[in-house]
């Protein structure tokens, strides 16, 4: 009894093998038959056995039953031999076809020993030209000869460096036509979905010019190419090329992955929200692009498992990126996370089917394409959400908040303006009634503070105009040098801290600004006011016009250094400091950058300005109410200065001795005009002694410029000696006229106000 139970147990566990079909039959009732259910297979790992040996009785016994609906063996080293007996019992002369659906198969040989002994009847596969196919179709189709016996043996040899997945069936011609039509219809539906998404994204890209939509279009094209390559519907375009299917598949797969990486950067704006991960994504995308080229040029030199490893690693990193973005509540990260999880799970399932872990023909043929299309539609939903009217509520709130800020700024401006007008009138009345010098000094400080409040109102009004897209009009061109001088004079008029600012200009002569001149002037004034030092350190502002002129647009560069320690490198708050400067630069469509070299921070601003070059009459010639006095011995520098100034209408005097100059300047009150005194550091006289002798004879509006060839002389030291400006001898040709014009404007300002011209740092005798 025990032996009978043992025998029954063995029969039960092997019932599947005993119940398999041993012969493939096609008759009037069965129009198709899956050879995987009747055939057996043998693996020749050494790839050395000829067909004669394989077909011998000794090796026939080594074949094992396939006994599955779909042959999935994964990566196999060697040749796979499949053997089955075939019986054709149709009553009519219907053609019988052998269809082998095995994407990315490299070598396929078919043998019919009962008819042709050891001769190969078909040599197919991706590593062979498409023209080797007797029947031009995506799958490998072989026509069974009409003279075949009722029962014959069929041998098939498969070989590939890629995972082997094969659906092998015998079909009638009508059944093959029906199955092919169904496959093409389903492919057409998927391609239609991709085409619809492509058209929509092309429309969005044309309307918005956002590169995210362009990269998404590239992704959609890559998905379509990937699907067609997986179903071998591209090889017919290159009938004489080998491995073309594998090359295009690798190119499409890694190009899609590269597009997904760069699309992710723009979709979540990682450059702003996740700057560190943004650099990682750029690196990963570049690596995928590089391997796309390598796997396309030489797919046989690198194991296919490396491609799978690259894809899986990239998808895992992207999924981690999605989780981090979702945890940080980055806008629309929910859509992105769902899309990433969908692609990760779908690709993992497809990869398991490709390597034979999950035997499913449907999953292998259609799973990857459907997964990527679902992921693409999720992304598309997120992009629609960014532009759809469904978010009008959010837009309304933002617009309402923006309107409230603008109204608040306008109201503050109006309220302050009234009070300042009252204060200004009161201070002017008191200034006329004041008698003592102390009272006048207090009133002068109060007027300066009142002017600063007026300047704050101007900033608020300008912000309001920019927010409402109504910038101030400019009815006529304005000289760039005049604009710079006005900005410098306004800064001096508003200065309350005796700050030192050195302003240098390069290539600004004869330039007229046609647009946004007042905003550029406000920007220069704001740079000087916000970046000034509250110590004796000098703030240097360099203004340079570059020789770039396209359609009337010239590049203006503003450079300020060194920056005070209180200046922050980021403007995250809404204020009248750095945020105001950034707002002006943004409105002018410029770029601002803060850098730090050798422990000195500097800010560099580049502005495109609409300007033209026009020869202008000399500004100094219109300011003849100031005399220009040169003091120094005749040398090349003084002669050069006289040559530069000889075309001016100003009265020009030259003195070689200090006594003659002092005699000329006697009785300042009786002189009809102010004086711009140019003191040349030559002839052996000492500058600070000269200035001490000149100071008692100078009027309020008189200005004194030191011209020196001493490289150790600094502007700070020159001002401590009592001079108003300093000019190096090497800069006479480029800066003399501008400095004199600036000093004349400063003298005009001092003449029209009660402010003293005397610097407190000067030492009087």
C-alpha atoms as one frame of an Amber mdcrd trajectory, in Angstrom:
protein
   0.000   0.000   0.000   2.868   2.361   0.825   4.400   1.915  -2.632   1.066
   2.700  -4.253   0.827   5.992  -2.316   4.361   6.916  -3.328   3.543   6.213
  -6.977   0.337   8.265  -6.736   2.258  11.179  -5.203   4.823  11.160  -8.027
   2.041  11.101 -10.565   0.353  14.116  -8.930   3.437  16.341  -8.815   4.272
  15.532 -12.432   0.743  15.713 -13.815   1.554  18.903 -15.673   4.386  17.275
 -17.581   2.287  14.187 -18.353  -0.625  16.296 -19.551   1.310  18.517 -22.009
   0.730  18.301 -25.698   3.492  16.491 -27.520   2.581  17.725 -30.982   1.473
  21.052 -32.457  -1.716  20.539 -34.423  -3.330  22.909 -36.913  -6.671  21.763
 -38.291 -10.008  23.172 -39.350 -10.988  23.942 -35.731  -7.612  25.271 -34.452
  -6.344  28.203 -36.513  -3.400  28.835 -34.153  -1.249  26.829 -31.788   1.272
  27.967 -29.178   4.419  25.916 -29.691   5.593  26.784 -26.177   2.972  24.317
 -24.908   4.126  21.408 -27.032   7.792  22.046 -27.589  10.899  21.288 -25.577
  14.157  23.175 -25.289  17.862  22.574 -24.798  20.583  25.115 -23.982  23.963
  24.748 -25.659  26.096  26.925 -23.396  29.275  26.514 -25.440  27.541  27.297
 -28.749  29.640  24.572 -30.331  27.135  21.807 -31.198  26.094  21.564 -34.857
  22.531  20.814 -35.882  23.398  17.203 -36.783  24.432  16.561 -33.169  21.421
  18.381 -31.730  19.033  16.318 -33.887  20.621  13.017 -32.875  18.808  10.611
 -30.573  21.357  11.200 -27.824  20.553  14.928 -27.534  16.872  14.558 -28.258
  16.536  12.946 -24.831  18.123  16.034 -23.238  15.367  18.381 -24.365  13.102
  19.528 -21.524   9.436  20.492 -21.949   8.755  24.244 -22.080   5.231  23.832
 -20.742   4.387  27.517 -20.474   2.390  29.975 -22.518   5.291  32.363 -22.990
   8.983  31.576 -23.234  10.897  33.934 -20.953  14.425  32.886 -20.090  16.068
  36.237 -19.394  19.792  36.536 -20.062  21.051  33.187 -21.398  24.627  32.407
 -22.331  24.644  30.076 -25.330  22.223  28.815 -27.976  18.660  27.864 -27.131
  17.302  24.994 -29.246  13.544  24.457 -29.432  12.119  21.224 -30.855   8.523
  20.282 -31.569   6.516  17.973 -33.795   3.991  19.639 -36.057   0.879  18.127
 -37.648  -1.095  20.046 -40.279  -4.540  18.528 -40.861  -6.449  21.235 -42.660
  -8.825  20.125 -45.419  -8.303  23.246 -47.504  -5.027  24.630 -48.845  -4.736
  27.403 -46.256  -1.148  28.705 -45.878   0.366  27.893 -42.500   2.818  30.361
 -41.010   5.295  30.162 -38.143   5.277  33.472 -36.211   8.008  34.229 -33.696
   7.380  37.384 -31.694  10.672  37.995 -29.943  11.646  41.677 -29.653  15.382
  42.446 -29.562  16.330  38.875 -30.556  19.699  38.871 -32.303  19.889  35.463
 -34.021  17.115  33.141 -35.184  17.626  29.991 -37.303  14.888  27.610 -38.501
  15.425  23.945 -39.498  13.081  21.409 -41.145  15.091  18.146 -41.110  12.243
  16.035 -42.563  12.314  18.115 -45.726  15.738  19.671 -46.018  17.875  17.598
 -43.625  20.595  19.782 -42.021  20.085  22.907 -44.127  19.029  26.179 -42.508
  15.739  27.385 -43.953  15.789  30.911 -42.507  18.441  33.137 -40.922  16.742
  35.967 -39.150  17.308  38.238 -36.126  18.227  41.797 -35.253  21.923  41.164
 -35.871  21.067  40.333 -39.498  19.680  42.695 -42.145  15.943  43.266 -42.356
  16.064  42.117 -45.989  16.706  38.557 -44.754  13.007  38.340 -43.902  11.002
  36.415 -46.453   7.823  38.154 -45.278   8.309  41.830 -44.416   6.609  42.220
 -41.036   7.511  43.430 -37.526   7.635  39.851 -36.203   9.659  36.971 -37.655
   7.352  34.996 -39.969   8.266  31.796 -41.794   5.958  30.082 -44.291   5.629
  26.331 -43.790   6.237  24.593 -47.152   3.104  23.222 -48.802   4.826  19.903
 -49.522   5.540  19.177 -45.873   4.498  15.709 -44.614   1.424  15.339 -42.319
   3.737  15.159 -39.315   7.218  16.712 -39.277   9.767  17.999 -36.780  10.613
  21.662 -36.406  13.847  23.003 -34.855  14.381  26.642 -33.876  17.682  28.105
 -32.625  17.623  31.321 -30.590  20.672  33.303 -29.516  21.059  36.801 -28.072
  23.148  38.869 -25.702  19.872  40.425 -24.563  17.071  38.892 -22.487  15.207
  36.278 -24.555  11.422  36.518 -24.583   9.597  34.683 -27.328   6.007  33.976
 -28.299   6.172  31.152 -30.890   2.962  30.184 -32.659   1.693  28.364 -35.729
  -1.093  30.320 -37.427  -3.174  30.338 -40.528  -2.852  33.352 -42.785  -6.246
  34.737 -41.774  -5.509  34.376 -38.074  -2.148  36.118 -38.515  -3.844  38.990
 -40.333  -6.390  39.431 -37.541  -3.753  39.424 -34.794  -1.539  41.865 -36.700
  -4.477  44.204 -37.221  -5.338  44.173 -33.509  -1.725  44.928 -32.599  -1.551
  47.825 -35.076  -4.856  49.270 -33.821  -3.616  49.255 -30.230  -0.311  50.793
 -31.325  -2.234  53.445 -33.240  -4.255  54.327 -30.133  -1.119  54.762 -28.047
   0.629  56.820 -30.736  -2.543  58.925 -31.069  -2.473  59.722 -27.351   1.184
  60.706 -27.611   0.463  62.847 -30.682  -2.364  64.653 -28.865  -0.094  65.406
 -25.906   2.632  66.559 -28.316   0.313  69.020 -30.077  -0.934  70.440 -26.758
   2.580  70.924 -25.422   3.759  72.490 -28.664   0.923  74.995 -28.301   1.929
  75.738 -24.697   5.570  76.193 -25.728   4.629  78.645 -28.493   2.453  80.632
 -26.075   4.795  80.646 -23.063   8.295  79.994 -24.528   8.978  77.928 -21.395
  11.638  75.257 -22.103   9.768  72.773 -19.879   7.213  72.205 -22.626   9.917
  71.758 -25.266  11.693  69.089 -23.213   8.327  67.422 -22.601   7.764  67.311
 -26.388  11.152  65.616 -26.745  10.081  63.090 -24.106   6.867  62.299 -25.993
   8.742  61.759 -29.265  11.198  59.487 -27.442   8.342  57.427 -25.987   6.861
  56.877 -29.455  10.235  55.859 -30.891  10.844  53.546 -27.914   7.516  51.774
 -28.467   8.103  51.357 -32.207  11.638  50.070 -31.581  10.397  47.563 -28.994
   7.913  46.219 -31.560  10.560  46.274 -34.320   8.627  48.638 -36.565  11.647
  50.814 -37.402  14.062  48.247 -38.861  12.234  48.357 -42.208  13.487  51.945
 -42.622  17.075  50.603 -42.572  16.770  47.282 -44.461  20.504  46.683 -44.854
  21.675  47.699 -41.372  22.344  45.264 -38.543  21.405  45.788 -34.887  19.476
  48.892 -35.893  16.579  47.955 -33.612  18.848  47.656 -30.589  20.636  50.932
 -31.338  17.408  52.895 -31.717  15.929  51.244 -28.619  18.950  52.199 -26.510
  18.975  55.746 -27.898  15.256  56.224 -27.278  15.319  54.720 -23.768  18.242
  56.770 -22.465  17.098  59.919 -24.301  13.704  59.611 -22.618  15.414  59.183
 -19.271  17.641  62.220 -19.926  14.561  64.257 -20.910  12.732  63.153 -17.738
  15.667  64.323 -15.595  15.888  67.794 -17.165  12.104  68.036 -17.292  12.045
  67.366 -13.533  14.352  70.356 -12.932  12.007  72.739 -14.717   8.782  71.135
 -13.485   9.702  71.642  -9.811  12.032  74.628 -10.368  14.777  72.872  -8.407
  17.239  75.666  -9.190  15.302  77.896  -6.803  13.828  75.442  -4.284  16.464
  72.651  -4.192  19.755  74.096  -5.534  21.906  71.193  -4.306  19.648  68.560
  -5.894  19.553  70.686  -9.032  23.272  70.131  -9.541  22.776  66.392  -8.964
  20.046  66.291 -11.613  22.246  68.114 -14.107  25.000  65.548 -13.531  22.620
  62.578 -13.850  21.037  63.978 -17.003  24.458  64.528 -18.571  25.535  60.973
 -17.692  22.392  59.542 -19.300  22.991  61.627 -22.402  26.582  60.366 -22.619
  25.554  56.709 -22.240  22.818  57.219 -24.836  25.553  57.991 -27.356  27.755
  55.079 -26.202  24.948  52.492 -26.267  23.874  53.715 -29.703  27.307  53.590
 -31.314  28.542  50.313 -29.754  25.681  48.420 -28.081  27.535  45.115 -28.201
  30.561  46.314 -26.191  28.646  46.965 -22.955  26.505  44.464 -21.104  22.815
  45.227 -21.372  22.554  44.866 -17.596  24.537  48.124 -17.319  21.760  49.944
 -19.176  19.146  48.485 -16.852  21.262  49.489 -13.840  21.559  53.081 -15.122
  17.815  53.320 -15.690  16.909  51.859 -12.296  19.418  54.054 -10.445  18.163
  57.178 -12.183  14.538  56.362 -11.424  15.327  55.715  -7.759  17.143  59.064
  -7.469  14.245  60.830  -9.169  11.818  59.154  -6.770  13.888  60.313  -3.774
  13.901  63.777  -5.333  10.103  63.627  -5.631   9.707  62.610  -1.991  11.962
  65.464  -0.808  10.077  67.967  -2.959   6.755  66.725  -1.612   7.972  66.969
   1.998   9.099  70.560   1.384   5.676  71.433  -0.072   7.096  72.595  -3.395
   4.263  73.668  -5.722   2.787  70.809  -7.797   5.124  68.267  -6.215   2.113
  66.009  -5.562   1.599  65.420  -9.280   5.304  64.803  -9.688   5.453  62.283
  -6.832   2.518  60.270  -8.239   4.148  60.268 -11.679   7.497  59.138 -10.278
   5.962  56.299  -8.260   3.938  55.199 -11.299   7.010  55.068 -13.502   9.149
  53.369 -10.851   6.607  50.606 -10.163   5.673  50.164 -13.823   9.256  50.011
 -15.015  10.180  47.595 -12.217   7.339  45.244 -13.228   8.332  45.493 -16.901
  11.979  44.831 -16.039  10.960  41.705 -14.125   9.064  40.476 -17.167  12.015
  41.281 -19.461  14.385  39.180 -17.356  11.894  36.320 -16.990  10.936  36.802
 -13.348   7.311  37.631 -14.214   6.324  35.599 -17.305   3.786  37.776 -19.079
   3.756  38.518 -22.802   1.199  41.303 -22.373   3.277  43.058 -19.706   6.472
  42.768 -21.730   4.998  44.047 -25.009   2.766  46.854 -23.743   3.597  47.488
 -20.075   6.485  49.912 -20.536   4.735  52.094 -23.109   1.479  52.255 -21.149
   3.358  53.081 -17.934   5.258  55.946 -19.529   2.095  57.290 -21.179   0.292
  57.246 -17.815   3.243  59.053 -16.257   3.246  61.587 -19.091  -0.480  62.247
 -18.630   0.021  62.814 -14.897   2.742  65.353 -15.690   0.468  66.917 -18.274
  -2.291  67.249 -15.677   0.147  69.052 -13.396   1.205  71.411 -16.182  -2.436
  72.124 -17.008  -2.982  72.911 -13.328  -0.267  75.564 -13.557  -2.020  77.393
 -16.371  -5.669  76.392 -16.028  -8.430  78.813 -15.057  -9.154  76.462 -12.155
  -6.424  78.345 -10.298  -8.065  81.710 -10.819  -8.828  81.812  -7.103  -5.132
  81.650  -6.321  -4.408  84.227  -9.004  -7.130  86.473  -7.610  -5.580  86.307
  -4.163  -2.149  87.120  -5.534  -3.526  89.957  -7.630  -5.510  91.270  -4.693
  -2.427  91.169  -2.451  -0.430  92.988  -5.149  -3.153  95.647  -5.458  -3.260
  96.105  -1.713   0.505  96.675  -1.565   0.340  99.222  -4.384  -2.554 101.086
  -2.723  -0.705 101.092   0.591   2.444 102.550  -0.976   0.452 105.240  -2.748
  -1.373 106.188   0.461   1.881 106.379   2.448   3.404 108.564  -0.257   0.477
 110.991  -0.242   0.379 111.268   3.539   4.137 111.861   3.829   4.201 114.397
   1.005   1.768 116.729   2.748   3.686 116.673   6.018   7.004 117.211   4.271
   5.678 120.213   2.380   4.655 121.733   5.706   8.058 120.994   7.261   9.897
 122.314   4.219   8.021 125.604   4.265   8.588 126.027   8.003  12.311 125.331
   7.749  12.721 127.769   4.850  10.994 130.509   6.867  13.136 129.801   9.914
  16.277 129.790   7.781  15.608 133.339   6.631  14.980 134.481  10.213  18.004
 132.696  11.713  20.913 134.884  12.784  23.488 132.698  14.559  25.721 130.147
  12.824  24.651 127.326  15.164  21.029 127.885  14.304  21.861 127.840  10.612
  23.745 124.552  11.016  20.759 122.947  12.765  18.434 124.232  10.085  20.771
 122.923   7.392  20.722 119.436   8.946  16.939 119.610   9.189  16.637 120.575
   5.535  18.893 117.660   4.593  16.701 115.286   6.589  13.638 116.752   4.870
  15.277 116.145   1.491  15.917 112.525   2.471  12.236 112.101   3.273  11.405
 113.507  -0.146  13.776 110.984  -1.671  12.014 108.156   0.176   8.731 109.362
  -1.288  10.282 109.294  -4.761  11.337 105.681  -4.172   7.857 104.706  -3.032
   6.279 106.414  -6.041   8.684 104.675  -8.398   7.925 101.279  -6.859   4.209
 101.937  -7.286   4.696 102.943 -10.922   6.726  99.815 -11.646   4.224  97.537
  -9.902   1.410  99.107 -11.933   3.474  98.929 -15.163   3.361 102.715 -15.594
   7.010 103.816 -15.443   7.777 107.533 -15.758   7.884 108.880 -19.300  10.972
 110.418 -20.849   9.986 113.108 -23.377  13.503 113.898 -24.630  16.988 112.280
 -24.624  19.240 112.881 -21.643  23.015 112.971 -21.631  24.507 110.051 -19.735
  27.188 112.264 -18.185  24.526 114.739 -17.110  22.511 111.894 -15.578  25.555
 110.669 -13.641  26.354 114.179 -12.430  22.765 114.697 -11.311  22.857 111.419
  -9.395  26.163 112.323  -7.736  24.924 115.783  -6.766  21.700 114.356  -5.329
  23.722 111.948  -3.217  25.857 114.828  -1.943  22.704 116.856  -1.241  21.218
 113.974   0.782  24.418 113.023   2.603  24.182 113.204   6.405  27.275 111.214
   7.376  30.182 112.900   5.540  30.547 109.742   3.441  33.230 109.452   0.814
  32.204 108.257  -2.638  34.511 108.009  -5.629  32.612 107.904  -8.925  34.509
 106.967 -12.104  33.103 106.879 -15.623  34.425 105.196 -18.757  33.259 105.754
 -22.351  30.232 107.798 -21.310  30.963 110.926 -23.357  28.483 112.023 -26.035
  26.008 109.291 -25.030  22.321 110.147 -24.802  19.842 107.822 -23.084  16.525
 107.546 -24.881  14.506 105.560 -22.337  14.298 104.961 -18.551  16.859 107.687
 -17.768  15.149 108.631 -14.488  15.152 104.987 -13.340  18.854 104.617 -14.158
  19.544 107.796 -12.159  17.514 106.449  -9.226  19.527 103.239  -9.412  22.873
 105.050  -9.236  21.655 107.174  -6.324  20.373 104.083  -4.480  23.661 102.244
  -4.950  25.558 105.162  -3.426  23.106 105.611  -0.537  22.705 101.931   0.355
  26.324 100.832  -0.035  28.017 103.852   1.532  30.334 103.335   4.510  29.759
 104.973   7.869  33.522 105.124   8.403  36.326 106.859   6.526  36.371 104.050
   3.944  35.632 105.151   0.369  32.928 103.553  -1.764  34.032 103.305  -5.396
  31.400 103.290  -8.154  32.610 102.583 -11.688  30.209 103.287 -14.563  31.268
 101.829 -17.915  29.583 101.835 -21.292  30.578  98.824 -23.370  31.009  99.011
 -27.112  27.954  96.867 -27.830  25.239  98.533 -29.862  22.532  96.410 -31.450
  19.357  98.113 -32.606  20.116 101.072 -30.361  20.755  98.953 -27.243  24.002
  99.561 -25.347  25.290  97.710 -22.292  25.895  99.867 -19.217  27.886  98.299
 -16.384  27.762  99.567 -12.784  30.350  98.230 -10.354  30.443  99.100  -6.624
  33.103  98.079  -4.111  33.889  97.432  -1.339  30.444  96.613   0.035  29.717
  97.354   3.689  29.279  94.374   5.977  25.606  95.186   6.603  24.709  94.610
   2.933  23.168  91.155   2.526  23.815  89.021  -0.537  20.142  88.081  -0.924
  17.088  90.304  -1.050  14.358  88.177   0.456  12.468  90.972   2.219  10.343
  93.726   0.744  12.268  96.898   1.606  13.639 100.109   0.129  17.202  98.818
   0.213  18.486  95.784  -1.650  15.000  94.757  -2.755  14.435  98.195  -4.268
  17.734  97.962  -6.171  16.886  94.457  -7.399  13.449  95.660  -8.483  14.937
  98.495 -10.545  17.464  96.135 -12.163  14.709  93.638 -12.935  12.520  96.341
 -14.465  15.443  97.440 -16.668  15.918  93.773 -17.690  19.429  93.778 -16.302
  21.502  91.358 -14.237  22.892  91.830 -10.729  25.631  89.749  -9.161  27.411
  90.018  -5.818  30.881  88.462  -5.670  33.673  88.218  -3.135  37.354  88.207
  -4.113  40.300  88.573  -1.758  37.909  89.276   1.135  36.411  92.256  -0.726
  32.790  92.055  -1.729  31.541  93.878  -4.800  28.314  94.186  -6.744  28.209
  94.174 -10.531  25.136  95.279 -12.479  24.736  95.073 -16.244  21.914  97.055
 -17.836  20.808  97.113 -21.469  19.939 100.751 -22.206  18.513 102.370 -25.319
  20.978 105.092 -26.285  22.711 106.771 -29.183  25.919 108.704 -29.726  25.567
 112.404 -30.506  28.338 115.025 -30.564  27.370 117.499 -27.848  28.443 121.020
 -27.163  30.710 121.218 -24.187  28.777 121.483 -20.940  31.432 123.657 -19.375
  31.015 126.241 -22.085  27.496 126.925 -20.825  28.750 127.434 -17.280  30.819
 130.553 -17.904  29.873 132.074 -14.536  32.832 130.190 -13.026  36.444 131.132
 -13.708  39.020 128.394 -14.165  42.339 129.132 -12.459  45.435 126.997 -13.038
  48.236 127.192 -10.491  51.569 125.501 -11.161  54.755 125.568 -13.150  54.593
 125.132 -16.882  55.180 121.478 -17.729  53.635 118.879 -20.027  50.711 118.180
 -17.708  49.754 121.831 -17.295  50.155 122.441 -21.022  47.934 119.459 -21.730
  45.275 120.905 -19.440  45.410 124.276 -21.179  44.984 122.516 -24.534  41.919
 120.667 -23.287  40.329 123.844 -21.884  41.207 126.295 -24.687  37.879 125.760
 -26.472  35.858 126.740 -23.386  34.209 130.137 -22.974  35.095 130.239 -19.288
  37.639 132.791 -18.217  40.951 130.977 -17.737  43.845 132.301 -15.647  47.287
 130.802 -15.025  49.563 131.619 -12.093  53.037 130.269 -11.445  53.590 131.815
  -8.011  51.452 131.537  -4.925  51.737 135.260  -4.150  50.285 136.272  -7.488
  47.415 133.832  -7.039  46.667 135.130  -3.543  46.737 138.686  -4.822  44.231
 137.735  -7.553  41.876 136.128  -5.016  41.890 139.065  -2.559  38.533 140.439
  -1.412  36.331 137.384  -2.307  33.109 139.347  -1.804  33.961 141.752  -4.656
  34.562 138.967  -7.205  31.681 138.612  -9.670  32.023 134.854 -10.294  33.160
 131.742  -8.548  36.436 129.985  -9.198  37.526 126.458  -9.988  41.159 126.297
  -8.881  43.371 123.601 -10.407  46.438 123.091  -8.204  49.241 121.177  -9.941
  51.551 119.263  -7.640  54.772 120.488  -9.294  57.357 123.266  -8.910  58.342
 122.307  -5.379  55.386 123.861  -3.500  53.664 121.830  -0.807  49.953 121.123
  -1.559  48.577 121.338   1.972  50.394 124.617   2.685  49.069 126.025  -0.585
  45.550 125.010   0.374  45.888 126.561   3.845  46.854 129.877   2.221  44.027
 129.691  -0.316  41.221 128.677   2.015  40.568 132.079   3.691  40.238 133.727
   0.272  37.825 131.212  -1.249  34.097 131.879  -1.568  31.415 129.350  -0.606
  31.044 128.134  -4.177  34.769 127.994  -5.001  36.185 124.521  -5.615  39.748
 123.305  -5.501  41.042 120.370  -7.565  44.433 118.804  -6.859  46.201 117.398
  -9.946  49.059 115.156  -8.888  51.378 112.569 -10.372  52.053 111.101  -6.933
  50.761 107.495  -7.115  50.610 107.324  -3.292  48.176 110.248  -3.091  44.627
 109.058  -2.329  41.315 110.900  -2.560  40.768 110.388   1.157  44.076 112.060
   2.018  43.508 114.857  -0.508  40.166 115.701   1.101  41.758 115.724   4.534
  44.196 118.307   3.180  41.202 120.437   2.174  40.905 119.732  -1.563  37.496
 118.956  -3.046  38.670 116.447  -5.668  41.793 114.606  -6.795  42.832 113.814
 -10.353  45.897 111.877 -11.471  47.994 113.374 -14.253  47.503 110.229 -16.328
  43.709 110.854 -16.311  43.749 114.418 -17.600  42.540 113.634 -21.120  39.755
 111.286 -20.028  38.444 112.889 -16.819  39.457 116.562 -16.590  36.380 117.989
 -18.305  34.034 115.754 -16.338  35.627 116.659 -12.993  35.460 120.374 -13.733
  31.814 120.058 -14.752  31.044 118.207 -11.530  32.841 120.826  -9.430  30.926
 123.627 -11.173  27.639 121.874 -10.428  28.681 121.413  -6.825  29.628 125.083
  -6.623  26.225 126.054  -8.026  24.547 123.979  -5.344  26.609 125.564  -2.579
  26.010 129.046  -3.986  22.237 128.599  -3.953  22.121 127.231  -0.398  23.461
 128.304   2.915  25.566 125.159   3.311  29.199 125.778   4.005  31.682 124.557
   1.426  34.348 124.023   4.077  35.014 120.391   4.960  35.217 119.874   8.756
  38.353 117.779   8.291  40.327 120.670   6.859  42.935 122.291   9.063  42.918
 126.070   8.913  46.013 128.115   9.795
